[in-house]
Amino acid sequence: MKTELLYGMHPVREALLAGKRQFQAVYVSESRTGEGKEDILSLARERGIEVKTPDQSFFKGQDRGGQGVAARVSLFKPIALELLVKKAGGEQPLFFLLMDEINDPQNCGALMRTALCAGVNGVIMPDKRSSPLSPAVSKASAGALEHMPVARVVNLVRSMQYLKDQGVWFFGLDARASGTVWEADLTGPAAVVVGNEGKGLRPLVRKECDQLVSIPQAGPLGSLNASVAGALSMYEVMRQRRMSVKSKG
């Protein structure tokens, strides 16, 4: 089994709760105190996972937050797109996030965190030229990655076409778009498409989008950070859907 070192209290705790990874060991510094430590120790005991207490030097270079918690775990496993769609079926309209070559782990993690909080059913991203689903991404996501279904696909455009057959509409974020995310109807099956931090959406991905939308801005800056723009858009989807339910009730 290939393994990696997951670090930080939230990623380790959420990985234990999600139950998707195999654990070889959990590492907790003796100097670590508080509820978080006891929570992790309790979860590890429930699963029969060995807990080790190395000295603080073990965490240097890995635990950037200085939290004194880590775990040796199996690699994060993406799932097939078809399975992701199947798992997403339910009472609510489908809701996906597409990352078009987001390659910064901090942005990737921040988007994963928002996606989980906003009720996104799953994340879809290209297999190449995208951030690896690494411990750094799990840390940046505050452990949200551990719960989020993620499909890494060979061809993002073909995946969009497959999802269109399931009734999904694609809303691509583009700072130059004349229509805003506030004006779009996001109450049906929808996917928010966030482009690369520097280049934005690739031409073929842009062409496949049903509607390009921008984020309303008042200041002089040209555009928002990819993770911020994605977060605002995902929460607009959630807001519109909740308002729609209230109006029907």
C-alpha positions as CSV (number, residue, x, y, z in Angstrom):
1,M,0.0,0.0,0.0
2,K,1.3,3.4,-1.0
3,T,1.1,5.9,1.9
4,E,1.5,9.6,2.6
5,L,1.8,11.7,5.8
6,L,-1.4,13.6,6.5
7,Y,-0.8,16.4,8.9
8,G,-2.8,18.8,10.9
9,M,-5.6,18.2,13.4
10,H,-8.5,18.8,11.0
11,P,-7.3,16.6,8.1
12,V,-6.5,13.7,10.5
13,R,-9.8,14.0,12.4
14,E,-11.9,14.3,9.2
15,A,-10.0,11.3,7.6
16,L,-10.8,9.2,10.7
17,L,-14.5,10.3,10.5
18,A,-14.8,9.8,6.7
19,G,-13.4,6.3,6.9
20,K,-12.2,6.3,3.3
21,R,-8.5,5.9,4.0
22,Q,-6.5,3.1,5.6
23,F,-4.4,4.1,8.5
24,Q,-1.0,2.7,9.5
25,A,-0.6,5.0,12.5
26,V,-1.6,8.2,14.1
27,Y,1.0,10.5,15.6
28,V,0.2,12.9,18.4
29,S,2.8,15.1,20.1
30,E,2.9,14.7,23.9
31,S,2.7,18.5,24.1
32,R,-0.6,18.6,22.3
33,T,-3.5,19.2,24.6
34,G,-7.2,19.9,24.5
35,E,-10.4,18.4,23.2
36,G,-9.1,18.0,19.6
37,K,-6.4,15.6,20.8
38,E,-8.8,13.5,22.9
39,D,-11.2,13.4,20.0
40,I,-8.5,12.0,17.6
41,L,-7.3,9.5,20.2
42,S,-10.8,8.3,20.8
43,L,-11.5,7.9,17.0
44,A,-8.2,6.1,16.5
45,R,-9.0,3.7,19.4
46,E,-12.4,2.9,17.9
47,R,-10.8,1.9,14.7
48,G,-7.9,0.0,16.3
49,I,-5.3,2.3,14.9
50,E,-1.9,2.5,16.6
51,V,-1.2,5.8,18.2
52,K,2.4,7.0,18.5
53,T,3.8,9.9,20.5
54,P,7.1,11.0,18.7
55,D,9.0,14.1,19.9
56,Q,8.4,17.5,18.3
57,S,11.2,17.1,15.8
58,F,9.0,14.5,13.9
59,F,6.5,17.2,12.9
60,K,9.0,19.8,11.7
61,G,8.7,20.5,8.0
62,Q,5.4,18.7,7.7
63,D,3.1,20.2,10.3
64,R,3.2,23.8,9.2
65,G,0.4,24.8,11.6
66,G,2.4,23.5,14.6
67,Q,-0.5,21.3,15.7
68,G,1.5,18.2,16.6
69,V,-0.9,15.8,14.8
70,A,-0.2,13.6,11.8
71,A,-1.1,10.2,10.4
72,R,0.4,7.7,8.0
73,V,-2.4,6.9,5.6
74,S,-3.2,5.4,2.2
75,L,-3.3,7.8,-0.8
76,F,-6.6,9.7,-1.5
77,K,-8.6,7.8,-4.0
78,P,-10.7,9.7,-6.6
79,I,-13.8,7.9,-8.0
80,A,-15.1,7.3,-11.5
81,L,-17.3,10.1,-12.9
82,E,-20.2,7.7,-13.4
83,L,-20.1,6.7,-9.7
84,L,-19.9,10.3,-8.6
85,V,-23.1,11.1,-10.5
86,K,-24.8,8.0,-9.2
87,K,-23.9,8.9,-5.6
88,A,-25.2,12.5,-6.1
89,G,-28.7,11.4,-6.9
90,G,-31.3,12.6,-4.4
91,E,-34.1,15.1,-3.8
92,Q,-32.0,18.2,-4.6
93,P,-30.9,19.1,-8.1
94,L,-27.4,18.0,-9.0
95,F,-24.7,20.4,-8.0
96,F,-21.0,20.0,-9.1
97,L,-17.8,22.0,-9.0
98,L,-15.4,21.7,-12.0
99,M,-11.8,22.9,-11.6
100,D,-10.2,23.6,-15.0
101,E,-6.5,23.2,-14.3
102,I,-6.5,24.7,-10.8
103,N,-2.9,23.8,-9.9
104,D,-2.3,25.7,-6.6
105,P,-2.9,23.4,-3.6
106,Q,-4.1,26.3,-1.5
107,N,-6.7,27.3,-4.0
108,C,-7.7,23.7,-4.6
109,G,-8.1,23.1,-0.9
110,A,-10.1,26.3,-0.3
111,L,-12.5,25.4,-3.1
112,M,-12.9,21.9,-1.7
113,R,-13.8,23.4,1.7
114,T,-16.3,25.8,0.3
115,A,-17.8,23.1,-2.0
116,L,-18.5,20.8,1.0
117,C,-20.0,23.7,3.0
118,A,-22.2,24.8,0.1
119,G,-23.7,21.4,-0.6
120,V,-21.8,20.4,-3.8
121,N,-22.3,16.8,-4.7
122,G,-18.8,16.3,-6.1
123,V,-15.8,17.8,-7.7
124,I,-14.5,17.1,-11.2
125,M,-11.0,18.0,-12.3
126,P,-8.6,17.0,-15.1
127,D,-6.1,14.3,-14.3
128,K,-3.3,16.4,-15.8
129,R,-2.2,19.9,-15.1
130,S,-4.2,20.0,-11.8
131,S,-3.1,20.1,-8.2
132,P,-2.4,16.6,-6.8
133,L,-4.9,15.6,-4.1
134,S,-2.1,15.8,-1.6
135,P,-1.8,16.3,2.2
136,A,-1.3,20.0,1.4
137,V,-4.7,20.1,-0.2
138,S,-6.4,18.3,2.7
139,K,-4.7,20.8,5.1
140,A,-5.9,23.8,3.0
141,S,-9.4,22.3,2.9
142,A,-9.5,21.9,6.7
143,G,-10.1,18.2,6.1
144,A,-13.1,18.8,3.7
145,L,-11.2,16.8,1.0
146,E,-11.6,13.7,3.1
147,H,-15.4,13.8,2.7
148,M,-15.7,15.1,-0.8
149,P,-16.3,12.8,-3.8
150,V,-13.7,13.7,-6.5
151,A,-13.4,12.5,-10.0
152,R,-10.2,13.1,-11.9
153,V,-10.9,12.8,-15.6
154,V,-8.8,12.4,-18.8
155,N,-11.0,14.8,-20.8
156,L,-12.9,17.6,-19.0
157,V,-14.9,18.6,-22.1
158,R,-16.1,15.0,-22.7
159,S,-17.0,14.8,-19.0
160,M,-19.1,18.0,-19.4
161,Q,-20.9,16.5,-22.3
162,Y,-21.7,13.4,-20.3
163,L,-23.0,15.5,-17.5
164,K,-25.1,17.5,-19.9
165,D,-26.9,14.2,-20.8
166,Q,-27.8,14.1,-17.1
167,G,-29.4,17.5,-17.4
168,V,-26.6,19.6,-15.8
169,W,-26.1,23.2,-16.9
170,F,-22.6,24.7,-16.8
171,F,-21.9,28.2,-15.5
172,G,-18.3,29.2,-16.3
173,L,-16.7,32.0,-14.3
174,D,-15.3,34.7,-16.5
175,A,-14.4,38.2,-15.3
176,R,-15.2,39.6,-18.7
177,A,-18.7,38.1,-18.9
178,S,-21.5,40.7,-19.2
179,G,-24.0,38.7,-17.1
180,T,-23.4,38.1,-13.4
181,V,-23.8,35.1,-11.2
182,W,-26.6,37.0,-9.5
183,E,-28.6,37.1,-12.7
184,A,-28.2,33.5,-13.7
185,D,-30.8,30.9,-12.8
186,L,-28.9,28.4,-10.6
187,T,-31.9,26.6,-9.2
188,G,-31.7,23.6,-11.5
189,P,-29.0,20.9,-12.0
190,A,-25.9,23.1,-12.2
191,A,-22.1,23.0,-12.3
192,V,-19.8,26.0,-11.4
193,V,-16.7,25.9,-13.6
194,V,-13.6,27.7,-12.2
195,G,-10.6,28.3,-14.5
196,N,-6.9,28.3,-14.0
197,E,-5.5,30.9,-11.6
198,G,-3.6,32.7,-14.4
199,K,-5.2,31.7,-17.7
200,G,-8.9,31.3,-16.7
201,L,-11.0,28.8,-18.6
202,R,-9.5,27.0,-21.6
203,P,-11.2,27.8,-24.9
204,L,-12.9,24.4,-25.4
205,V,-14.1,24.3,-21.8
206,R,-15.4,27.9,-22.2
207,K,-17.2,26.9,-25.4
208,E,-18.9,24.0,-23.6
209,C,-20.3,26.2,-20.9
210,D,-24.0,27.0,-21.2
211,Q,-23.5,30.5,-19.7
212,L,-20.5,32.6,-18.7
213,V,-20.9,34.7,-15.6
214,S,-18.9,37.2,-13.7
215,I,-18.8,38.3,-10.1
216,P,-20.1,41.8,-9.5
217,Q,-17.4,44.1,-8.3
218,A,-17.2,47.7,-7.0
219,G,-13.5,48.2,-6.7
220,P,-10.8,48.9,-9.4
221,L,-9.2,45.5,-9.4
222,G,-9.7,43.4,-12.5
223,S,-10.7,40.1,-11.0
224,L,-11.0,38.0,-7.9
225,N,-8.8,35.1,-6.8
226,A,-10.0,31.8,-8.3
227,S,-11.0,30.3,-4.9
228,V,-12.9,33.4,-3.8
229,A,-14.8,33.7,-7.1
230,G,-15.6,30.0,-6.9
231,A,-16.8,30.4,-3.3
232,L,-19.1,33.3,-4.0
233,S,-20.6,31.4,-7.0
234,M,-21.2,28.2,-5.0
235,Y,-22.9,30.1,-2.2
236,E,-25.1,31.9,-4.8
237,V,-26.2,28.5,-6.0
238,M,-27.1,27.5,-2.4
239,R,-28.8,30.9,-1.7
240,Q,-31.0,30.7,-4.8
241,R,-32.0,27.1,-4.1
242,R,-33.0,27.9,-0.6
243,M,-35.0,31.0,-1.6
244,S,-36.7,28.9,-4.3
245,V,-37.7,26.3,-1.7
246,K,-39.0,29.0,0.7
247,S,-41.1,30.7,-2.1
248,K,-42.7,27.3,-2.9
249,G,-43.4,26.6,0.7
